[in-house]
Amino acid sequence: MKSAHPTFDLFLQLDCPPFRSIAFISEVTPSRQRWYQWVPHRFARQAAYQLIKSVDMAREVLRSSNQSAILIFEHKPQYALALYAACLSRGVPVFFFCHGLQQLQGRSIAHRWGFTLLRWLVSRFNVWPIHLELGDEVLPARLRYRQSIVVPHPVPSASRTPRSDFNVKRVRLGVVGVLRPDKPVVPLIDALKKAFADNPLYELRIATPFWQVTEELRRVGVELVDTTSPEQYDQFLRSTDIVLADFERSSFFFRPSGIVNDALAAGCYVIAPDYPVFQAQLSTPCRVGSGFGELAEIEDLVNAAVIELKEGRVDFEQWRAHRRDDKLLKLLGDRMDEIISQGGMR
């Protein structure tokens, strides 16, 4: 078993006697494409995929025996009815990582119904959301869970390799990530070019898998770096001083970012929108980045970051120490043990 989010595989180590025996559930299930790829209609094909995925995850729950808890790494409430039924049938506390479920509940009627069902389960049964970095107090009451656990986001081990010292004579700025509509790149690049194109102190690069580079991106006139492989991605982060990212508020106001987390773990100062979870990532337990409300602020934030890095005021080691593997395992494990020993009582 493995998570669709590799950094979460750390929590497989929670299954340690004598305190707990956990059934781990993930969306990474056997490929069933041959069962539905022949369906001609896209909507029907997607519905078949979702149904099969839910049944596969439910079967994994039912195959478990003598477990003291269930931990779901990732799932989609809009097609998880079979999964929920299987979990409740085991009669043990159920834990799940939130992965922006509250943020995305408004995308469709199906998303909204699925989230409403999940929120009801949390209020009535021994079902416990696990938030990353920040609790949901910043959300409207109608979107909050009745109970939850908060843990820092795990740090990817591949990014812990020591990096070179900050070079004050050549500051490397990077925009990185898979290209998606909710992660707009071109406006951010335009803002950076406007601010720094004629400044020899700064070097600007865009890192993304080359298979998805568009003609529009090629025309922006900035160096492109291929990050198709994990090794290329890690190497880019370790050779970049400041990572800049922009995200649509409608998709990321209350979601952690893997890009932000990976960049910080690699020792990059990060500048990202001033959304609550991002700011928790950038400031707990110490500040290792900054947030902007609009792109016009980018120039001042980059200049301020350079001063902080030059003067050694950014403590990435303290940030990483707060997210050590042993610390996260103890934090989540102790809380789960407490809930398990109480029979899931609130």
Sequence and secondary structure as in RCSB ss.txt:
>XXXX:A:sequence
MKSAHPTFDLFLQLDCPPFRSIAFISEVTPSRQRWYQWVPHRFARQAAYQLIKSVDMAREVLRSSNQSAILIFEH
KPQYALALYAACLSRGVPVFFFCHGLQQLQGRSIAHRWGFTLLRWLVSRFNVWPIHLELGDEVLPARLRYRQSIV
VPHPVPSASRTPRSDFNVKRVRLGVVGVLRPDKPVVPLIDALKKAFADNPLYELRIATPFWQVTEELRRVGVELV
DTTSPEQYDQFLRSTDIVLADFERSSFFFRPSGIVNDALAAGCYVIAPDYPVFQAQLSTPCRVGSGFGELAEIED
LVNAAVIELKEGRVDFEQWRAHRRDDKLLKLLGDRMDEIISQGGMR
>XXXX:A:secstr
   SSGGGGGGGGG  TTT  EEEE S     HHHHTT SSHHHHHHHHHHHHHHHHHHHHHH  S SEEEES  
 GGG HHHHHHHHHHTS EEEE TTHHHHTTSSHHHHHHHHHHHHHHHHSSEEEEEESS GGGS GGG  SS EE
E     GGGGS      TTSEEEEEES   TTS  HHHHHHHHHHHTT TTEEEEEEE GGG  HHHHTT  EEE
E  SHHHHHHHHHT SEEE    HHHHTT   HHHHHHHHTT EEEEE  HHHHHHHHSSS  EEEESSGGGHHH
HHHHHHHHHHTT   HHHHHHTT HHHHHHHHHHHHHHHHHTTT  
